[in-house]
Amino acid sequence: MITIKKKALDVISKLPDSASIDDIMYQLYVLDKIRKGQEAVKDGKTISIEELKKEMKSW
C-alpha cells in the first residue's frame, strides 16, 4: 500500500520546477479530497442520484 506521504511526494515531483507554493498546496488539496471521497465510497457514505437531485432543488 502506498502511503499518503509517498503519494504527496509523487504529486509534487511531477510539478514543474517553476511551481509555486500555491500550486503545490492546490495539488495536495485535490489529492486529499480524492482520498476522502474514496474512503466515503468504501464506507458506504454516499447518496443516490435521486437524493442528490432533491438536494439540488433546495439550492
Phi and psi restraints in degrees (range 20) as a CNS / XPLOR table:
assign (resid 1 and name C) (resid 2 and name N)
       (resid 2 and name CA) (resid 2 and name C) 1.0 -82.7 20.0 2
assign (resid 2 and name N) (resid 2 and name CA)
       (resid 2 and name C) (resid 3 and name N) 1.0 132.1 20.0 2
assign (resid 2 and name C) (resid 3 and name N)
       (resid 3 and name CA) (resid 3 and name C) 1.0 -78.6 20.0 2
assign (resid 3 and name N) (resid 3 and name CA)
       (resid 3 and name C) (resid 4 and name N) 1.0 160.9 20.0 2
assign (resid 3 and name C) (resid 4 and name N)
       (resid 4 and name CA) (resid 4 and name C) 1.0 -60.4 20.0 2
assign (resid 4 and name N) (resid 4 and name CA)
       (resid 4 and name C) (resid 5 and name N) 1.0 -39.6 20.0 2
assign (resid 4 and name C) (resid 5 and name N)
       (resid 5 and name CA) (resid 5 and name C) 1.0 -59.8 20.0 2
assign (resid 5 and name N) (resid 5 and name CA)
       (resid 5 and name C) (resid 6 and name N) 1.0 -44.3 20.0 2
assign (resid 5 and name C) (resid 6 and name N)
       (resid 6 and name CA) (resid 6 and name C) 1.0 -65.7 20.0 2
assign (resid 6 and name N) (resid 6 and name CA)
       (resid 6 and name C) (resid 7 and name N) 1.0 -39.4 20.0 2
assign (resid 6 and name C) (resid 7 and name N)
       (resid 7 and name CA) (resid 7 and name C) 1.0 -62.9 20.0 2
assign (resid 7 and name N) (resid 7 and name CA)
       (resid 7 and name C) (resid 8 and name N) 1.0 -43.2 20.0 2
assign (resid 7 and name C) (resid 8 and name N)
       (resid 8 and name CA) (resid 8 and name C) 1.0 -62.9 20.0 2
assign (resid 8 and name N) (resid 8 and name CA)
       (resid 8 and name C) (resid 9 and name N) 1.0 -45.1 20.0 2
assign (resid 8 and name C) (resid 9 and name N)
       (resid 9 and name CA) (resid 9 and name C) 1.0 -62.7 20.0 2
assign (resid 9 and name N) (resid 9 and name CA)
       (resid 9 and name C) (resid 10 and name N) 1.0 -37.5 20.0 2
assign (resid 9 and name C) (resid 10 and name N)
       (resid 10 and name CA) (resid 10 and name C) 1.0 -64.2 20.0 2
assign (resid 10 and name N) (resid 10 and name CA)
       (resid 10 and name C) (resid 11 and name N) 1.0 -44.7 20.0 2
assign (resid 10 and name C) (resid 11 and name N)
       (resid 11 and name CA) (resid 11 and name C) 1.0 -61.6 20.0 2
assign (resid 11 and name N) (resid 11 and name CA)
       (resid 11 and name C) (resid 12 and name N) 1.0 -46.2 20.0 2
assign (resid 11 and name C) (resid 12 and name N)
       (resid 12 and name CA) (resid 12 and name C) 1.0 -65.0 20.0 2
assign (resid 12 and name N) (resid 12 and name CA)
       (resid 12 and name C) (resid 13 and name N) 1.0 -39.8 20.0 2
assign (resid 12 and name C) (resid 13 and name N)
       (resid 13 and name CA) (resid 13 and name C) 1.0 -67.0 20.0 2
assign (resid 13 and name N) (resid 13 and name CA)
       (resid 13 and name C) (resid 14 and name N) 1.0 -22.7 20.0 2
assign (resid 13 and name C) (resid 14 and name N)
       (resid 14 and name CA) (resid 14 and name C) 1.0 -83.2 20.0 2
assign (resid 14 and name N) (resid 14 and name CA)
       (resid 14 and name C) (resid 15 and name N) 1.0 -11.6 20.0 2
assign (resid 14 and name C) (resid 15 and name N)
       (resid 15 and name CA) (resid 15 and name C) 1.0 -75.9 20.0 2
assign (resid 15 and name N) (resid 15 and name CA)
       (resid 15 and name C) (resid 16 and name N) 1.0 152.0 20.0 2
assign (resid 15 and name C) (resid 16 and name N)
       (resid 16 and name CA) (resid 16 and name C) 1.0 -67.3 20.0 2
assign (resid 16 and name N) (resid 16 and name CA)
       (resid 16 and name C) (resid 17 and name N) 1.0 157.4 20.0 2
assign (resid 16 and name C) (resid 17 and name N)
       (resid 17 and name CA) (resid 17 and name C) 1.0 -60.2 20.0 2
assign (resid 17 and name N) (resid 17 and name CA)
       (resid 17 and name C) (resid 18 and name N) 1.0 -22.5 20.0 2
assign (resid 17 and name C) (resid 18 and name N)
       (resid 18 and name CA) (resid 18 and name C) 1.0 -84.8 20.0 2
assign (resid 18 and name N) (resid 18 and name CA)
       (resid 18 and name C) (resid 19 and name N) 1.0 3.3 20.0 2
assign (resid 18 and name C) (resid 19 and name N)
       (resid 19 and name CA) (resid 19 and name C) 1.0 -62.3 20.0 2
assign (resid 19 and name N) (resid 19 and name CA)
       (resid 19 and name C) (resid 20 and name N) 1.0 140.1 20.0 2
assign (resid 19 and name C) (resid 20 and name N)
       (resid 20 and name CA) (resid 20 and name C) 1.0 -89.7 20.0 2
assign (resid 20 and name N) (resid 20 and name CA)
       (resid 20 and name C) (resid 21 and name N) 1.0 170.3 20.0 2
assign (resid 20 and name C) (resid 21 and name N)
       (resid 21 and name CA) (resid 21 and name C) 1.0 -59.5 20.0 2
assign (resid 21 and name N) (resid 21 and name CA)
       (resid 21 and name C) (resid 22 and name N) 1.0 -38.6 20.0 2
assign (resid 21 and name C) (resid 22 and name N)
       (resid 22 and name CA) (resid 22 and name C) 1.0 -62.1 20.0 2
assign (resid 22 and name N) (resid 22 and name CA)
       (resid 22 and name C) (resid 23 and name N) 1.0 -40.1 20.0 2
assign (resid 22 and name C) (resid 23 and name N)
       (resid 23 and name CA) (resid 23 and name C) 1.0 -61.3 20.0 2
assign (resid 23 and name N) (resid 23 and name CA)
       (resid 23 and name C) (resid 24 and name N) 1.0 -44.7 20.0 2
assign (resid 23 and name C) (resid 24 and name N)
       (resid 24 and name CA) (resid 24 and name C) 1.0 -64.1 20.0 2
assign (resid 24 and name N) (resid 24 and name CA)
       (resid 24 and name C) (resid 25 and name N) 1.0 -46.3 20.0 2
assign (resid 24 and name C) (resid 25 and name N)
       (resid 25 and name CA) (resid 25 and name C) 1.0 -62.3 20.0 2
assign (resid 25 and name N) (resid 25 and name CA)
       (resid 25 and name C) (resid 26 and name N) 1.0 -39.5 20.0 2
assign (resid 25 and name C) (resid 26 and name N)
       (resid 26 and name CA) (resid 26 and name C) 1.0 -64.0 20.0 2
assign (resid 26 and name N) (resid 26 and name CA)
       (resid 26 and name C) (resid 27 and name N) 1.0 -44.4 20.0 2
assign (resid 26 and name C) (resid 27 and name N)
       (resid 27 and name CA) (resid 27 and name C) 1.0 -63.4 20.0 2
assign (resid 27 and name N) (resid 27 and name CA)
       (resid 27 and name C) (resid 28 and name N) 1.0 -39.4 20.0 2
assign (resid 27 and name C) (resid 28 and name N)
       (resid 28 and name CA) (resid 28 and name C) 1.0 -68.5 20.0 2
assign (resid 28 and name N) (resid 28 and name CA)
       (resid 28 and name C) (resid 29 and name N) 1.0 -35.4 20.0 2
assign (resid 28 and name C) (resid 29 and name N)
       (resid 29 and name CA) (resid 29 and name C) 1.0 -61.5 20.0 2
assign (resid 29 and name N) (resid 29 and name CA)
       (resid 29 and name C) (resid 30 and name N) 1.0 -47.1 20.0 2
assign (resid 29 and name C) (resid 30 and name N)
       (resid 30 and name CA) (resid 30 and name C) 1.0 -62.8 20.0 2
assign (resid 30 and name N) (resid 30 and name CA)
       (resid 30 and name C) (resid 31 and name N) 1.0 -44.4 20.0 2
assign (resid 30 and name C) (resid 31 and name N)
       (resid 31 and name CA) (resid 31 and name C) 1.0 -57.4 20.0 2
assign (resid 31 and name N) (resid 31 and name CA)
       (resid 31 and name C) (resid 32 and name N) 1.0 -43.4 20.0 2
assign (resid 31 and name C) (resid 32 and name N)
       (resid 32 and name CA) (resid 32 and name C) 1.0 -64.7 20.0 2
assign (resid 32 and name N) (resid 32 and name CA)
       (resid 32 and name C) (resid 33 and name N) 1.0 -42.6 20.0 2
assign (resid 32 and name C) (resid 33 and name N)
       (resid 33 and name CA) (resid 33 and name C) 1.0 -65.3 20.0 2
assign (resid 33 and name N) (resid 33 and name CA)
       (resid 33 and name C) (resid 34 and name N) 1.0 -38.4 20.0 2
assign (resid 33 and name C) (resid 34 and name N)
       (resid 34 and name CA) (resid 34 and name C) 1.0 -64.2 20.0 2
assign (resid 34 and name N) (resid 34 and name CA)
       (resid 34 and name C) (resid 35 and name N) 1.0 -44.6 20.0 2
assign (resid 34 and name C) (resid 35 and name N)
       (resid 35 and name CA) (resid 35 and name C) 1.0 -60.7 20.0 2
assign (resid 35 and name N) (resid 35 and name CA)
       (resid 35 and name C) (resid 36 and name N) 1.0 -44.9 20.0 2
assign (resid 35 and name C) (resid 36 and name N)
       (resid 36 and name CA) (resid 36 and name C) 1.0 -65.4 20.0 2
assign (resid 36 and name N) (resid 36 and name CA)
       (resid 36 and name C) (resid 37 and name N) 1.0 -38.0 20.0 2
assign (resid 36 and name C) (resid 37 and name N)
       (resid 37 and name CA) (resid 37 and name C) 1.0 -65.0 20.0 2
assign (resid 37 and name N) (resid 37 and name CA)
       (resid 37 and name C) (resid 38 and name N) 1.0 -42.1 20.0 2
assign (resid 37 and name C) (resid 38 and name N)
       (resid 38 and name CA) (resid 38 and name C) 1.0 -63.7 20.0 2
assign (resid 38 and name N) (resid 38 and name CA)
       (resid 38 and name C) (resid 39 and name N) 1.0 -39.5 20.0 2
assign (resid 38 and name C) (resid 39 and name N)
       (resid 39 and name CA) (resid 39 and name C) 1.0 -64.6 20.0 2
assign (resid 39 and name N) (resid 39 and name CA)
       (resid 39 and name C) (resid 40 and name N) 1.0 -40.6 20.0 2
assign (resid 39 and name C) (resid 40 and name N)
       (resid 40 and name CA) (resid 40 and name C) 1.0 -62.6 20.0 2
assign (resid 40 and name N) (resid 40 and name CA)
       (resid 40 and name C) (resid 41 and name N) 1.0 -42.4 20.0 2
assign (resid 40 and name C) (resid 41 and name N)
       (resid 41 and name CA) (resid 41 and name C) 1.0 -64.0 20.0 2
assign (resid 41 and name N) (resid 41 and name CA)
       (resid 41 and name C) (resid 42 and name N) 1.0 -45.6 20.0 2
assign (resid 41 and name C) (resid 42 and name N)
       (resid 42 and name CA) (resid 42 and name C) 1.0 -59.5 20.0 2
assign (resid 42 and name N) (resid 42 and name CA)
       (resid 42 and name C) (resid 43 and name N) 1.0 -37.4 20.0 2
assign (resid 42 and name C) (resid 43 and name N)
       (resid 43 and name CA) (resid 43 and name C) 1.0 -86.3 20.0 2
assign (resid 43 and name N) (resid 43 and name CA)
       (resid 43 and name C) (resid 44 and name N) 1.0 1.0 20.0 2
assign (resid 43 and name C) (resid 44 and name N)
       (resid 44 and name CA) (resid 44 and name C) 1.0 75.1 20.0 2
assign (resid 44 and name N) (resid 44 and name CA)
       (resid 44 and name C) (resid 45 and name N) 1.0 20.8 20.0 2
assign (resid 44 and name C) (resid 45 and name N)
       (resid 45 and name CA) (resid 45 and name C) 1.0 -93.1 20.0 2
assign (resid 45 and name N) (resid 45 and name CA)
       (resid 45 and name C) (resid 46 and name N) 1.0 63.4 20.0 2
assign (resid 45 and name C) (resid 46 and name N)
       (resid 46 and name CA) (resid 46 and name C) 1.0 -128.2 20.0 2
assign (resid 46 and name N) (resid 46 and name CA)
       (resid 46 and name C) (resid 47 and name N) 1.0 168.0 20.0 2
assign (resid 46 and name C) (resid 47 and name N)
       (resid 47 and name CA) (resid 47 and name C) 1.0 -125.2 20.0 2
assign (resid 47 and name N) (resid 47 and name CA)
       (resid 47 and name C) (resid 48 and name N) 1.0 159.3 20.0 2
assign (resid 47 and name C) (resid 48 and name N)
       (resid 48 and name CA) (resid 48 and name C) 1.0 -77.5 20.0 2
assign (resid 48 and name N) (resid 48 and name CA)
       (resid 48 and name C) (resid 49 and name N) 1.0 165.1 20.0 2
assign (resid 48 and name C) (resid 49 and name N)
       (resid 49 and name CA) (resid 49 and name C) 1.0 -60.2 20.0 2
assign (resid 49 and name N) (resid 49 and name CA)
       (resid 49 and name C) (resid 50 and name N) 1.0 -39.9 20.0 2
assign (resid 49 and name C) (resid 50 and name N)
       (resid 50 and name CA) (resid 50 and name C) 1.0 -62.2 20.0 2
assign (resid 50 and name N) (resid 50 and name CA)
       (resid 50 and name C) (resid 51 and name N) 1.0 -43.2 20.0 2
assign (resid 50 and name C) (resid 51 and name N)
       (resid 51 and name CA) (resid 51 and name C) 1.0 -64.2 20.0 2
assign (resid 51 and name N) (resid 51 and name CA)
       (resid 51 and name C) (resid 52 and name N) 1.0 -38.6 20.0 2
assign (resid 51 and name C) (resid 52 and name N)
       (resid 52 and name CA) (resid 52 and name C) 1.0 -64.4 20.0 2
assign (resid 52 and name N) (resid 52 and name CA)
       (resid 52 and name C) (resid 53 and name N) 1.0 -43.0 20.0 2
assign (resid 52 and name C) (resid 53 and name N)
       (resid 53 and name CA) (resid 53 and name C) 1.0 -61.7 20.0 2
assign (resid 53 and name N) (resid 53 and name CA)
       (resid 53 and name C) (resid 54 and name N) 1.0 -41.4 20.0 2
assign (resid 53 and name C) (resid 54 and name N)
       (resid 54 and name CA) (resid 54 and name C) 1.0 -62.7 20.0 2
assign (resid 54 and name N) (resid 54 and name CA)
       (resid 54 and name C) (resid 55 and name N) 1.0 -42.8 20.0 2
assign (resid 54 and name C) (resid 55 and name N)
       (resid 55 and name CA) (resid 55 and name C) 1.0 -64.0 20.0 2
assign (resid 55 and name N) (resid 55 and name CA)
       (resid 55 and name C) (resid 56 and name N) 1.0 -40.3 20.0 2
assign (resid 55 and name C) (resid 56 and name N)
       (resid 56 and name CA) (resid 56 and name C) 1.0 -66.2 20.0 2
assign (resid 56 and name N) (resid 56 and name CA)
       (resid 56 and name C) (resid 57 and name N) 1.0 -30.8 20.0 2
assign (resid 56 and name C) (resid 57 and name N)
       (resid 57 and name CA) (resid 57 and name C) 1.0 -63.1 20.0 2
assign (resid 57 and name N) (resid 57 and name CA)
       (resid 57 and name C) (resid 58 and name N) 1.0 -28.0 20.0 2
assign (resid 57 and name C) (resid 58 and name N)
       (resid 58 and name CA) (resid 58 and name C) 1.0 -79.6 20.0 2
assign (resid 58 and name N) (resid 58 and name CA)
       (resid 58 and name C) (resid 59 and name N) 1.0 -9.3 20.0 2
